Amino acid sequence: MQEALSRRAASDAISDQGWRYLLGALRTSVPVGSLVEAAEVMARVVAACGSDADGHLRADLRPDRVVLTLQSLDQAALTACDIDLAHRISATVRNGGRQTGPDIGTGSPRSVQLVEIAIDALDIAAVRPFWKAVLSYTDEAGADGPEDPIVDPVGQGPAMWFQQMDRPRTDRNRIHFDICVPHDEAPRRIEAALTAGGRLVSASHAPAFWVLADIEGNEACVTTWQGRDGA
């Protein structure tokens, strides 16, 4: 088992290759013109990864893009192997006349991102089994404690994590979305949300996260890897 990389080390190692670090995973996008082209790109990428593909690579193929995600799945973390694979994939994509990119400032519908759902609870150990069962989710690799996050075993749905409350709360929502965006996408995303009628609730933990709310007070957090644990 390889040692997990720090957030800054992971981000610095791949940003110039068109990948972005998103809280435990690397993600990039490759523009294509059809599903046939997407399949061709994917075949090249899998060949570049070789025997490491199954344990590190996930992909979403669409007629207009291939979205690639790297993570050491047995640890739910990033290792040197993931960095090496990112470089190999980007080189392979370039050799095929395409490029890997985060879809920032390109006119794309949105940048690469990860979405998580957070549930505030007084007794996390009591509510966690319900959400695990009703969503048919499973424990995240290396995190099977009674208060740990849960994840979609096939990687289609957002991860869910539980935030400890210290007292009952009825004056605000207790479920919110965390939208993890590239660190260089956060200002634009926040500005768009505010222009669309939202308000900034708190920036006290920025750049780790900004708390935003809609006109009725329902909250969402725009998050990045920065400002966490000093990394």
Short mmCIF file of the C-alpha atoms (twelve columns), coordinates in Angstrom:
data_MODEL
# 
_entry.id   MODEL 
# 
loop_
_atom_site.group_PDB 
_atom_site.id 
_atom_site.type_symbol 
_atom_site.label_atom_id 
_atom_site.label_alt_id 
_atom_site.label_comp_id 
_atom_site.label_asym_id 
_atom_site.label_seq_id 
_atom_site.Cartn_x 
_atom_site.Cartn_y 
_atom_site.Cartn_z 
_atom_site.pdbx_PDB_model_num 
ATOM 1   C CA . MET A 1   0.000   0.000  0.000   1 
ATOM 2   C CA . GLN A 2   1.461   3.349  -1.036  1 
ATOM 3   C CA . GLU A 3   1.491   6.405  1.190   1 
ATOM 4   C CA . ALA A 4   -1.288  8.933  0.606   1 
ATOM 5   C CA . LEU A 5   -0.142  12.288 -0.788  1 
ATOM 6   C CA . SER A 6   -0.792  15.669 0.793   1 
ATOM 7   C CA . ARG A 7   -3.391  17.886 -0.846  1 
ATOM 8   C CA . ARG A 8   -0.874  20.455 -2.036  1 
ATOM 9   C CA . ALA A 9   1.519   17.822 -3.367  1 
ATOM 10  C CA . ALA A 10  -1.263  16.199 -5.360  1 
ATOM 11  C CA . SER A 11  -2.551  19.477 -6.775  1 
ATOM 12  C CA . ASP A 12  0.885   20.822 -7.672  1 
ATOM 13  C CA . ALA A 13  1.854   17.593 -9.417  1 
ATOM 14  C CA . ILE A 14  -0.989  17.581 -11.947 1 
ATOM 15  C CA . SER A 15  -2.498  21.053 -12.392 1 
ATOM 16  C CA . ASP A 16  -0.365  21.833 -15.446 1 
ATOM 17  C CA . GLN A 17  -1.561  18.581 -17.040 1 
ATOM 18  C CA . GLY A 18  -5.194  19.710 -17.039 1 
ATOM 19  C CA . TRP A 19  -6.239  17.719 -13.962 1 
ATOM 20  C CA . ARG A 20  -7.694  19.135 -10.761 1 
ATOM 21  C CA . TYR A 21  -7.517  17.754 -7.242  1 
ATOM 22  C CA . LEU A 22  -10.995 17.451 -5.707  1 
ATOM 23  C CA . LEU A 23  -10.821 16.272 -2.085  1 
ATOM 24  C CA . GLY A 24  -9.307  12.852 -2.493  1 
ATOM 25  C CA . ALA A 25  -9.523  12.367 -6.258  1 
ATOM 26  C CA . LEU A 26  -8.052  13.713 -9.486  1 
ATOM 27  C CA . ARG A 27  -10.453 14.621 -12.286 1 
ATOM 28  C CA . THR A 28  -10.145 15.830 -15.872 1 
ATOM 29  C CA . SER A 29  -12.243 16.068 -19.009 1 
ATOM 30  C CA . VAL A 30  -11.429 15.231 -22.636 1 
ATOM 31  C CA . PRO A 31  -13.655 16.858 -25.313 1 
ATOM 32  C CA . VAL A 32  -14.896 14.499 -28.032 1 
ATOM 33  C CA . GLY A 33  -17.407 14.667 -30.880 1 
ATOM 34  C CA . SER A 34  -19.279 11.387 -30.490 1 
ATOM 35  C CA . LEU A 35  -19.598 8.256  -28.400 1 
ATOM 36  C CA . VAL A 36  -17.434 6.458  -30.949 1 
ATOM 37  C CA . GLU A 37  -14.665 8.986  -30.330 1 
ATOM 38  C CA . ALA A 38  -15.226 8.709  -26.585 1 
ATOM 39  C CA . ALA A 39  -14.760 4.930  -26.786 1 
ATOM 40  C CA . GLU A 40  -11.581 5.372  -28.814 1 
ATOM 41  C CA . VAL A 41  -10.159 7.785  -26.246 1 
ATOM 42  C CA . MET A 42  -11.111 5.423  -23.449 1 
ATOM 43  C CA . ALA A 43  -9.380  2.497  -25.117 1 
ATOM 44  C CA . ARG A 44  -6.156  4.508  -25.353 1 
ATOM 45  C CA . VAL A 45  -6.448  5.615  -21.719 1 
ATOM 46  C CA . VAL A 46  -7.000  2.091  -20.417 1 
ATOM 47  C CA . ALA A 47  -4.037  0.840  -22.440 1 
ATOM 48  C CA . ALA A 48  -1.872  3.615  -20.962 1 
ATOM 49  C CA . CYS A 49  -2.883  2.625  -17.428 1 
ATOM 50  C CA . GLY A 50  -2.324  -1.071 -18.026 1 
ATOM 51  C CA . SER A 51  -2.877  -3.306 -15.022 1 
ATOM 52  C CA . ASP A 52  -3.400  -0.270 -12.759 1 
ATOM 53  C CA . ALA A 53  -6.603  0.768  -14.517 1 
ATOM 54  C CA . ASP A 54  -9.003  -1.349 -12.457 1 
ATOM 55  C CA . GLY A 55  -7.675  -0.190 -9.110  1 
ATOM 56  C CA . HIS A 56  -7.399  3.523  -9.899  1 
ATOM 57  C CA . LEU A 57  -9.401  4.687  -12.905 1 
ATOM 58  C CA . ARG A 58  -13.089 5.530  -13.278 1 
ATOM 59  C CA . ALA A 59  -14.664 7.076  -16.350 1 
ATOM 60  C CA . ASP A 60  -17.868 8.664  -17.613 1 
ATOM 61  C CA . LEU A 61  -18.284 8.522  -21.387 1 
ATOM 62  C CA . ARG A 62  -20.609 11.012 -23.105 1 
ATOM 63  C CA . PRO A 63  -21.061 12.091 -26.744 1 
ATOM 64  C CA . ASP A 64  -19.284 15.382 -25.993 1 
ATOM 65  C CA . ARG A 65  -16.688 14.415 -23.399 1 
ATOM 66  C CA . VAL A 66  -14.910 11.732 -21.423 1 
ATOM 67  C CA . VAL A 67  -14.602 12.551 -17.721 1 
ATOM 68  C CA . LEU A 68  -11.761 10.682 -16.023 1 
ATOM 69  C CA . THR A 69  -11.235 10.221 -12.290 1 
ATOM 70  C CA . LEU A 70  -8.159  8.790  -10.575 1 
ATOM 71  C CA . GLN A 71  -7.946  7.534  -7.002  1 
ATOM 72  C CA . SER A 72  -6.314  4.601  -5.239  1 
ATOM 73  C CA . LEU A 73  -9.638  2.891  -4.664  1 
ATOM 74  C CA . ASP A 74  -8.435  0.547  -1.944  1 
ATOM 75  C CA . GLN A 75  -7.505  3.570  0.194   1 
ATOM 76  C CA . ALA A 76  -9.975  6.185  -1.053  1 
ATOM 77  C CA . ALA A 77  -6.943  8.469  -1.333  1 
ATOM 78  C CA . LEU A 78  -4.334  9.674  -3.793  1 
ATOM 79  C CA . THR A 79  -0.910  8.074  -4.086  1 
ATOM 80  C CA . ALA A 80  2.129   8.476  -6.290  1 
ATOM 81  C CA . CYS A 81  0.638   5.857  -8.588  1 
ATOM 82  C CA . ASP A 82  -2.337  8.125  -9.336  1 
ATOM 83  C CA . ILE A 83  -0.010  11.015 -10.186 1 
ATOM 84  C CA . ASP A 84  1.974   8.790  -12.527 1 
ATOM 85  C CA . LEU A 85  -1.226  7.592  -14.188 1 
ATOM 86  C CA . ALA A 86  -2.441  11.182 -14.671 1 
ATOM 87  C CA . HIS A 87  0.757   12.059 -16.509 1 
ATOM 88  C CA . ARG A 88  0.592   8.906  -18.617 1 
ATOM 89  C CA . ILE A 89  -3.048  9.537  -19.516 1 
ATOM 90  C CA . SER A 90  -2.446  13.178 -20.455 1 
ATOM 91  C CA . ALA A 91  0.499   12.194 -22.666 1 
ATOM 92  C CA . THR A 92  -1.585  9.518  -24.392 1 
ATOM 93  C CA . VAL A 93  -4.461  11.925 -24.961 1 
ATOM 94  C CA . ARG A 94  -2.087  14.531 -26.411 1 
ATOM 95  C CA . ASN A 95  -0.566  11.952 -28.729 1 
ATOM 96  C CA . GLY A 96  -4.078  11.314 -30.030 1 
ATOM 97  C CA . GLY A 97  -4.547  15.001 -30.883 1 
ATOM 98  C CA . ARG A 98  -6.720  15.867 -27.871 1 
ATOM 99  C CA . GLN A 99  -6.119  17.351 -24.445 1 
ATOM 100 C CA . THR A 100 -7.046  16.828 -20.819 1 
ATOM 101 C CA . GLY A 101 -8.567  19.851 -19.091 1 
ATOM 102 C CA . PRO A 102 -10.705 20.929 -16.108 1 
ATOM 103 C CA . ASP A 103 -13.308 22.768 -18.252 1 
ATOM 104 C CA . ILE A 104 -12.519 26.119 -16.642 1 
ATOM 105 C CA . GLY A 105 -12.988 29.199 -18.818 1 
ATOM 106 C CA . THR A 106 -13.687 27.127 -21.920 1 
ATOM 107 C CA . GLY A 107 -17.375 27.760 -22.475 1 
ATOM 108 C CA . SER A 108 -18.138 24.302 -21.132 1 
ATOM 109 C CA . PRO A 109 -21.443 23.917 -19.235 1 
ATOM 110 C CA . ARG A 110 -19.419 23.560 -16.016 1 
ATOM 111 C CA . SER A 111 -16.017 22.631 -14.673 1 
ATOM 112 C CA . VAL A 112 -15.100 19.238 -13.292 1 
ATOM 113 C CA . GLN A 113 -16.487 18.832 -9.771  1 
ATOM 114 C CA . LEU A 114 -17.532 16.407 -7.044  1 
ATOM 115 C CA . VAL A 115 -20.792 16.633 -5.100  1 
ATOM 116 C CA . GLU A 116 -21.313 15.387 -1.547  1 
ATOM 117 C CA . ILE A 117 -24.402 15.452 0.672   1 
ATOM 118 C CA . ALA A 118 -23.960 16.440 4.316   1 
ATOM 119 C CA . ILE A 119 -26.457 15.519 7.027   1 
ATOM 120 C CA . ASP A 120 -26.357 17.272 10.387  1 
ATOM 121 C CA . ALA A 121 -27.231 14.850 13.184  1 
ATOM 122 C CA . LEU A 122 -27.267 14.663 16.961  1 
ATOM 123 C CA . ASP A 123 -26.624 10.906 16.921  1 
ATOM 124 C CA . ILE A 124 -24.666 10.065 13.784  1 
ATOM 125 C CA . ALA A 125 -24.283 6.392  14.686  1 
ATOM 126 C CA . ALA A 126 -28.070 6.101  14.923  1 
ATOM 127 C CA . VAL A 127 -28.964 7.757  11.612  1 
ATOM 128 C CA . ARG A 128 -26.097 6.446  9.495   1 
ATOM 129 C CA . PRO A 129 -27.475 2.869  9.104   1 
ATOM 130 C CA . PHE A 130 -30.768 4.239  7.733   1 
ATOM 131 C CA . TRP A 131 -29.087 6.246  4.994   1 
ATOM 132 C CA . LYS A 132 -26.743 3.388  4.202   1 
ATOM 133 C CA . ALA A 133 -29.700 1.039  3.758   1 
ATOM 134 C CA . VAL A 134 -32.145 3.328  1.950   1 
ATOM 135 C CA . LEU A 135 -29.501 4.416  -0.586  1 
ATOM 136 C CA . SER A 136 -27.911 0.952  -0.800  1 
ATOM 137 C CA . TYR A 137 -24.579 2.612  -0.062  1 
ATOM 138 C CA . THR A 138 -21.482 1.093  1.500   1 
ATOM 139 C CA . ASP A 139 -18.551 2.124  3.691   1 
ATOM 140 C CA . GLU A 140 -15.815 4.166  2.092   1 
ATOM 141 C CA . ALA A 141 -12.556 2.247  1.748   1 
ATOM 142 C CA . GLY A 142 -10.657 2.360  5.032   1 
ATOM 143 C CA . ALA A 143 -13.521 4.128  6.840   1 
ATOM 144 C CA . ASP A 144 -16.096 1.801  8.347   1 
ATOM 145 C CA . GLY A 145 -16.657 3.464  11.726  1 
ATOM 146 C CA . PRO A 146 -20.150 4.325  13.030  1 
ATOM 147 C CA . GLU A 147 -19.728 8.004  12.106  1 
ATOM 148 C CA . ASP A 148 -17.759 7.697  8.852   1 
ATOM 149 C CA . PRO A 149 -18.986 8.761  5.381   1 
ATOM 150 C CA . ILE A 150 -20.843 6.355  3.111   1 
ATOM 151 C CA . VAL A 151 -20.496 6.043  -0.670  1 
ATOM 152 C CA . ASP A 152 -22.257 4.630  -3.708  1 
ATOM 153 C CA . PRO A 153 -20.557 1.279  -4.403  1 
ATOM 154 C CA . VAL A 154 -20.877 1.810  -8.176  1 
ATOM 155 C CA . GLY A 155 -19.762 5.436  -8.051  1 
ATOM 156 C CA . GLN A 156 -22.849 7.039  -9.587  1 
ATOM 157 C CA . GLY A 157 -24.306 8.910  -6.615  1 
ATOM 158 C CA . PRO A 158 -22.692 11.570 -4.408  1 
ATOM 159 C CA . ALA A 159 -20.888 10.583 -1.242  1 
ATOM 160 C CA . MET A 160 -22.708 11.296 2.024   1 
ATOM 161 C CA . TRP A 161 -21.079 12.453 5.242   1 
ATOM 162 C CA . PHE A 162 -22.435 13.319 8.677   1 
ATOM 163 C CA . GLN A 163 -21.817 16.518 10.612  1 
ATOM 164 C CA . GLN A 164 -22.111 16.468 14.387  1 
ATOM 165 C CA . MET A 165 -24.677 18.834 15.948  1 
ATOM 166 C CA . ASP A 166 -24.318 19.923 19.550  1 
ATOM 167 C CA . ARG A 167 -28.009 20.739 20.080  1 
ATOM 168 C CA . PRO A 168 -31.354 20.347 18.257  1 
ATOM 169 C CA . ARG A 169 -31.821 22.879 15.476  1 
ATOM 170 C CA . THR A 170 -35.103 23.863 13.859  1 
ATOM 171 C CA . ASP A 171 -34.226 27.266 12.413  1 
ATOM 172 C CA . ARG A 172 -32.270 26.013 9.385   1 
ATOM 173 C CA . ASN A 173 -32.045 23.031 7.065   1 
ATOM 174 C CA . ARG A 174 -30.068 20.016 8.264   1 
ATOM 175 C CA . ILE A 175 -29.177 18.547 4.876   1 
ATOM 176 C CA . HIS A 176 -26.971 20.487 2.472   1 
ATOM 177 C CA . PHE A 177 -24.864 19.922 -0.620  1 
ATOM 178 C CA . ASP A 178 -21.097 20.302 -0.732  1 
ATOM 179 C CA . ILE A 179 -19.953 21.178 -4.246  1 
ATOM 180 C CA . CYS A 180 -16.225 20.558 -4.488  1 
ATOM 181 C CA . VAL A 181 -14.811 22.574 -7.379  1 
ATOM 182 C CA . PRO A 182 -11.270 23.218 -8.610  1 
ATOM 183 C CA . HIS A 183 -9.573  25.839 -6.466  1 
ATOM 184 C CA . ASP A 184 -9.332  28.158 -9.465  1 
ATOM 185 C CA . GLU A 185 -13.040 27.740 -10.254 1 
ATOM 186 C CA . ALA A 186 -14.407 28.676 -6.812  1 
ATOM 187 C CA . PRO A 187 -14.580 32.496 -7.263  1 
ATOM 188 C CA . ARG A 188 -16.524 32.187 -10.517 1 
ATOM 189 C CA . ARG A 189 -18.919 29.608 -9.061  1 
ATOM 190 C CA . ILE A 190 -19.610 31.734 -5.987  1 
ATOM 191 C CA . GLU A 191 -20.169 34.848 -8.090  1 
ATOM 192 C CA . ALA A 192 -22.620 32.941 -10.296 1 
ATOM 193 C CA . ALA A 193 -24.563 31.729 -7.249  1 
ATOM 194 C CA . LEU A 194 -24.765 35.235 -5.781  1 
ATOM 195 C CA . THR A 195 -25.837 36.709 -9.127  1 
ATOM 196 C CA . ALA A 196 -28.572 34.064 -9.280  1 
ATOM 197 C CA . GLY A 197 -30.126 35.369 -6.068  1 
ATOM 198 C CA . GLY A 198 -28.067 33.588 -3.443  1 
ATOM 199 C CA . ARG A 199 -26.321 35.143 -0.479  1 
ATOM 200 C CA . LEU A 200 -23.037 34.524 1.277   1 
ATOM 201 C CA . VAL A 201 -23.695 33.140 4.757   1 
ATOM 202 C CA . SER A 202 -20.073 32.719 5.804   1 
ATOM 203 C CA . ALA A 203 -16.567 32.864 4.379   1 
ATOM 204 C CA . SER A 204 -14.857 32.305 7.730   1 
ATOM 205 C CA . HIS A 205 -13.455 28.938 6.593   1 
ATOM 206 C CA . ALA A 206 -12.490 29.996 3.066   1 
ATOM 207 C CA . PRO A 207 -10.819 28.761 0.942   1 
ATOM 208 C CA . ALA A 208 -11.751 25.366 2.414   1 
ATOM 209 C CA . PHE A 209 -15.424 26.254 2.024   1 
ATOM 210 C CA . TRP A 210 -17.867 29.104 1.624   1 
ATOM 211 C CA . VAL A 211 -21.421 28.732 2.967   1 
ATOM 212 C CA . LEU A 212 -24.064 30.049 0.578   1 
ATOM 213 C CA . ALA A 213 -27.855 30.075 0.802   1 
ATOM 214 C CA . ASP A 214 -30.803 30.571 -1.506  1 
ATOM 215 C CA . ILE A 215 -33.467 33.199 -0.893  1 
ATOM 216 C CA . GLU A 216 -35.298 30.870 1.540   1 
ATOM 217 C CA . GLY A 217 -32.194 30.013 3.554   1 
ATOM 218 C CA . ASN A 218 -31.423 26.559 2.145   1 
ATOM 219 C CA . GLU A 219 -27.667 26.172 2.303   1 
ATOM 220 C CA . ALA A 220 -24.930 24.797 0.059   1 
ATOM 221 C CA . CYS A 221 -21.158 24.907 0.452   1 
ATOM 222 C CA . VAL A 222 -18.686 25.566 -2.340  1 
ATOM 223 C CA . THR A 223 -15.546 23.727 -1.281  1 
ATOM 224 C CA . THR A 224 -11.945 23.329 -2.425  1 
ATOM 225 C CA . TRP A 225 -8.928  21.355 -1.266  1 
ATOM 226 C CA . GLN A 226 -7.191  24.504 -0.019  1 
ATOM 227 C CA . GLY A 227 -7.082  25.656 3.582   1 
ATOM 228 C CA . ARG A 228 -7.439  22.167 5.078   1 
ATOM 229 C CA . ASP A 229 -5.040  20.863 7.721   1 
ATOM 230 C CA . GLY A 230 -2.447  23.351 6.576   1 
ATOM 231 C CA . ALA A 231 -1.869  21.311 3.403   1 
# 
